[in-house]
Amino acid sequence: MNTFWTTLRTPIGELLLEASDTAVTRIYFENEPAPRIGQPRLNDPLRAAKAQLTEYFAGNRTEFDFPIETTGTEFQQAVWKELLKIKFGATSTYGRLAKAIHRPITAARGVGQACGHNPLPIVVPCHRVLGKTGSLTGFGGGTWRKEWLLRHERGEL
């Protein structure tokens, strides 16, 4: 299997996008260690991802439809699938997500960990998940990015 990658400058810093032959598999924030094997290589999934993410950051896109592929445990996959149901501009909580995947509210911490291992932030919108009091809890890209993304989606920027 081939690995393709490219970078994208955004208002929240440079993103590194990685893809297989058929789908985008990973998005890294600039503060994360990311493999850069050789020169950037684009393919159709990465071209679509770059275009759609550019539109998103310009305020012209609310959903993504390029092909994605995630690898994780059954629990992580269930959480990530549920994250995709949180609409642009809306939020949920870790506890609500636990209930949505038919787990007790006590699984909220596990949901938070699954969000922390989300390989496709922004696209699989873990930034839309808040603590039970509405607080901005951890985010792999830093809480300042989470706040920026939420404000962007609410039209506050």
PyMOL commands that set and color helices and strands:
alter all, ss='L'
color gray80, all
select helices_A, chain A and resi 44-57+74-83+94-100+105-116+126-128+143-153
alter helices_A, ss='H'
color red, helices_A
select strands_A, chain A and resi 4-10+13-19+24-29+92-93+129-130
alter strands_A, ss='S'
color yellow, strands_A
deselect
rebuild
show_as cartoon
